[in-house]
Amino acid sequence: MDKFKTYVDANRDRFIAELQDFCRQPSVAAQNIGIREMAQKVLARLQQLGANARLIELPGGALVVYGEIGSGKRTLMIYDHYDVQPPEPLELWETGPWDAAIRDGKLFARGVADNKGNLVCRIQAIEAYLAAVGALPVKIKFVVEGEEEIGSVHLPQFAKENRALLESADGCLWESGSKDINERPILGCGLKGIVYVELHAQGAIRDLHSSLAAIVPDPAWRLTWALSTLKYAHDHILIDDFMSHVRAPTPAEMDALKAIPYDEEKVKADYGIAAFICNLTGVELLKKYLYEPTCTICGLYSGYIGEGSKTVLPNHAFAKIDFRLVPNLTPDLVVDLLKKHLARRGFSDIEVKLTETGEEVARSPLDSPIVRAAIDAANAVYANAPIIYPTAAGSGPMYPLCQALGIPAVNAGCGWYDSRAHAPNENVRIEDYFEGMFFVRALIDRFAAM
Amino acid sequence: MDKFKTYVDANRDRFIAELQDFCRQPSVAAQNIGIREMAQKVLARLQQLGANARLIELPGGALVVYGEIGSGKRTLMIYDHYDVQPPEPLELWETGPWDAAIRDGKLFARGVADNKGNLVCRIQAIEAYLAAVGALPVKIKFVVEGEEEIGSVHLPQFAKENRALLESADGCLWESGSKDINERPILGCGLKGIVYVELHAQGAIRDLHSSLAAIVPDPAWRLTWALSTLKYAHDHILIDDFMSHVRAPTPAEMDALKAIPYDEEKVKADYGIAAFICNLTGVELLKKYLYEPTCTICGLYSGYIGEGSKTVLPNHAFAKIDFRLVPNLTPDLVVDLLKKHLARRGFSDIEVKLTETGEEVARSPLDSPIVRAAIDAANAVYANAPIIYPTAAGSGPMYPLCQALGIPAVNAGCGWYDSRAHAPNENVRIEDYFEGMFFVRALIDRFAAM
């Protein structure tokens, strides 16, 4: 009998109770709720594990929990975040977002998939390793931040100021990760960049009776017209010079796509859509998904949006737009192109507001030791072979924390296809959670042996 | 000393207290609040005045107060409504919308300008006429409805079913009316039509993480693209065949515009705008204001509209659109053209929802007795000569209640430029209110003598 398994089995109830305890502490960065309390909890847990851990306070009160444990030829960075998305809309949760209720073999809580489940799973796996296997064969450096869900505002500065501490890492196990719709574990080797802007259009100084719209400008129309110049049918981004910065995928990158089994029919059925954008399928679909930038209206508002009719001429309209970036687009470049594009078309009255600083694209070589170790570990632990995504479609601070310091990173985690990160009824399946511990143990061993 | 004036002066406090009492009874049709209570109050007041009055109940519980008083060669219809707009947003009111507080010579209340002030002013003027002048020289027919602010849903049916009761009227004093920005009383001889629709775009069956927007359709973009085909720069309505139905103004109609003194600079300053649409001025501005249709985005919604950023791919987007109609556009025609236009451009997925049945255009001949009587009365009562608007820019059930029965109508009332109908801090100036009684008295006398 494997001692690691024996230990995990024996501590199963305590491990789940601890995960529930972490999930019951709200820690919403966007609303500045419970952040310091949560950071203290993470710090105490790492110290209890035996790590040399401390809180590193950044400007604005941002708190990074940093901890080191173990020793070995290789150094593994583990990146996680203890902050979570806002729980709203509350009415769509079957049990409260902070209840951490268990039903049907799943634990439901805001942040359990993104990313407290992975954080606690990794800590508990190391506890089990130390108790049941022995000394760690690698040096582990924990970086656990509390601003990931608001764009990791201060993490680039943290990485810069603590370069000496971090750059010795040989690889990074990145936060998040899940199984796909056919139960195959996904390993991600990169992230898209992101920049999030608001476009604001202003009309009269107050709302007016809509009969005046014959002669007084309607900001909702101004916004609509400005937006329609940014992207149009066939999903083409029309911002001047935008697409010309996007480099074509290399043959190796295209080969990586061909190796991804993507169950289009199941995914479409799950999302309730008749077709993907432009009826794309196969490699072309995956190419757009992973290697092309996006320009998404995440929010749109003007005037009266309640029941029934109100004949009002609004005096303000805005859109929230999220750009996901691929090489060689950067947040600064996109904002600059966007402003110039609007100005060139007479939309200088549309104000472009940057809500966050944005994040850059990151990609890790598929043949780096951390990626190879993750593939080996996944093959050893999971029933299905892993799928390697050369990049995820999402974003995060991988560039400043890893790529800028020359550290390859891979993301793998205990979520599943229907974990509903950022959405009501976020959940992790209990069996995936425990399987994740075996993956962490296997990754440590294989990474040490590379 | 004029006996009418003596009576009004002597009853000043009671009249204001009564107006406050009417304003303190909420009667919001859209929210179905206080409608029956308010109808009973109006009925009781008309009976107290000596009118032969009754409640006429329509399907859906709609209540029209109908009353007759006086006799004479001519019959004057008085149309008012006792329902009011919703009071929201409450936080922008300086005193509560149902407080009917008086300050700076104004009475502030939801509905005092639109339209309880005119309703009570007219009743009190008739009371004063009867008490101080003598028997009424005309027959008066009151039609006071409770659904005006939700599109007078059942009034066309009322007018149809009670045609025999109504069609003997020779003219109608229409609800509402105000002084312009330079204190000149406005007389309106028509209304634009209106149709109010919602456009809905649907995406996946639930909100998704915005990284999926690379391959899953975004309904906010679909809506934006559909909208941008309806109207574009220079405010041109581009719906197929829409503008070809709009007949050009006649020379007489253009002459009527030339007689309107419109203080563009004062109005722009008040609205806080640098220019009117397309930099229009003069007769061209008034032509667009009064003789051209509108297509206005009154409301726009999709996804996340709170503070900061949420990287969500919305699954639903909608716009609320108000069309103001001129001859020869009708509500049915506009909805039909809109649907065909969208379908022709591949936007059959955009659902067009009709929230109300719409209202048709109405215009009264400028030389009809009721209009001439109103002009004479205004010249006699007000310090400044009246301005004749061949049509107002707003809408109402004037077509089914008056034009369809061959009854010319004119609107004139006790509001002023800054009465803020439909907006917070709606108000009527006390002196305008009393001046309005003298106008009603003069109108009755002149209309009887025509």
Interface residues (C-beta under 8 A of the other chain):
Chain A: A30 Q85 P86 E88 I150 G151 K192 I194 Y196 G203 A204 I205 R206 D207 L208 H209 S210 S211 L212 A213 A214 I215 V216 P217 D218 A220 W221 L223 T224 W225 L227 S228 K231 Y232 A233 D235 Y271 G272 I273 F276 I277 L280 L285 K288 Y289 L290 E292 T294 T296 I297 C298 G299 L300 Y301 S302 G303 Y304 I305 G306 E307 G308 S309 K310 T311 V312 L313 P314 A317 F318 A319 K320 D322 R324 G346 T355 E356 A392 A393 G394 S395 A421 H422 A423
Chain B: A30 Q85 P86 E88 I150 G151 K192 I194 Y196 G203 A204 I205 R206 D207 L208 H209 S210 S211 L212 A213 A214 I215 V216 P217 D218 A220 W221 L223 T224 W225 L227 S228 K231 Y232 A233 D235 Y271 G272 I273 F276 I277 L280 L285 K288 Y289 L290 E292 T294 T296 I297 C298 G299 L300 Y301 S302 G303 Y304 I305 G306 E307 G308 S309 K310 T311 V312 L313 P314 A317 F318 A319 K320 D322 R324 G346 T355 E356 A392 A393 G394 S395 A421 H422 A423
